[in-house]
Amino acid sequence: MKTLLLLRHAKSSRDDPSLPHFDRPLEQRGRRDAPRMGKLLKEHGHLPDLIISSPAVRAKETLEAFALSAGLDLSFQFDESIYGATSAELLKVIRHISKKSSCALLVGHNPGFEDLLSRLTGTHRNMPTAALACIEFQIDSWDDIEDGKGRLVWLLTPKQDAN
């Protein structure tokens, strides 16, 4: 069995219009939500053995705060192809994950992540900023992933834990 975690970056700032889209940092809400989601992951117990992230500033900042809060002590891989990727492009990244990994975390962006979630699970769910999805596959190798063969175990959002 393989488990895929999809983490959409937390809320980014649009305060500085001179910044390129790629370089936008997290805003205050994003800095609050990213560690909250890391704590939720720790409580749910699906800890990744591999982390691959978009190199965009807001994705990196989300991952750093998320990983610290979740207690993840892993090195991060940054893959430029995740930034702005379609679901088909994200699927290529996933299919190249080593068979040794049983639980992988991808950190990235919409609309690609929502489309990927729908494509893999056959469900249509929104992934607001900082949303975290857990998808399980009854496969032995990541390159065996096919559309509609994943089971959405849970989808968590910061508003669900706003108390």
N, C-alpha and C positions, 0 to 999 in steps of 0.2 A: 504494500500500500504506500502511496505517496500523498503528502499533504502540501498544498500550496496556500500560502498566505499572501493576500494582496492588500497593501497599505497605500491608500491615496495620500499624497502629501497634505499637510495641514494648511490652514488658511494663510494665504500669502498677502503681503502688503502691496498696495498699488500707490503708496504715498509719493514715490519718486518716479514721475513719468519719464525721466531721462534714462532710467535703468532698462536694459534689455529684458525682455520677458524671462529669459533663462536665468538672469541674476536676481530676480525678485526674492527678497528674504521673507521669513514668516512675520506675520503681524502678531499683536499681543494675543489674540484668540488662538492662533496657531501654536504659539509657544506654550499656551496653557493646555491645549488639546493633545498635542503629540505625547507628552509624558502620561497623560490620562489613559491614552490608548495602549501605551506600553504596560501600564499597570493592569489593564483589562486582559491583555494577552497573557501576562504572567498568571493571573487568576484562572484563565481558561486552560492553561497547561499545554498549549501547542507551541513549544519553543522551537524555532528554526535551527537547523545546523548549517544553513547557507543563507547569506543575505546578498541580494543584487539590487542595486538602486540606480535610478536616474542620477546623473551628476548635477542636475539643476540645483541651485542654491537652496530653494525651498524644500526639495526632496532630501538633500543632505542634512539640513537643519532638523527636519522632521525625524529622520532616521536616528540622528545623534541623540535627541531628547527621548525618543521612543525606546531605543536600545538601552539607554542608561536606566530608565524607569522599569523596563522589563527584566533587567539584570542579565542582558545578553553580553557575553564576552567573546564575540566573534569579530573577525576582520570583515570589512565591507568590500564588496566588489562594486565598481561603478561601471555601468554599461551605457555608453552614449546612445545606443539604439533604442533605449527605453524612452528617452525624451521625445515626445510627440508621436510615439509609436501607435500604430493601429493594432487591433486585436490579432491580426495575422502576424504582424512583426513581433508582438509580445509572445505569441505561441512559438515562434522560432527560437527566441531566447530560452523559453522554458524547455523545449525539446533538446536543448544542448546542455542542460544541467547533468552533472555526473550522476550515474546510477547509485553511487555511494550515498548521496544526499536523500534523506527520507522526508524532510520538511524544509521547504525553501520559502523565503520571504522575498517578495518583489515590492519595491517602493517606486511609485510613479504617479502618473497623471491620467486625468479624464480627457477626452472621452474613451481612450483606449482601455482603461481598466474596467469601466462599466460594460463596455462591449465584450471584453474578454470574459467577465463574470457571466454574462448572458450566454455567450457562445459555449462556454465550458459546462454550464449547469442547466441550461434551458430555462432559467428563471430570468425575469426582468426586474432588477432591483437598482435603485439609485445608490450611488456611492458619493455622498457628500465629502467635503474635505475632512481628512483624518479618518475616514471610514476604514475598517479592517474586516476583510472577508477570509473565511477559512473554507477551503474546498478539498475534499478527499477524493482520491482516485484508486480504484482497485486494479493497480498496475504494478509491474516490477521495475519498469524503466520509464524515465520521463519522456523519451521519444515515442512512447506508446499512447500519449495523451491524444484524445479525439474529442471533437465537438459533442457536447451533450452527455459525456460519460462521467463528469464530475458531480459530486453531491455537495451542495452548499450545506455545511455544518452549522455555520452561524455568520451573521453580518452584524458588526457592532459599529455604532456611531458615537461621537462625543456627547450628543444630546441624550442618548440613552443613559449615560452616566453623569448627568449634570447635577445630581444631588450631592 
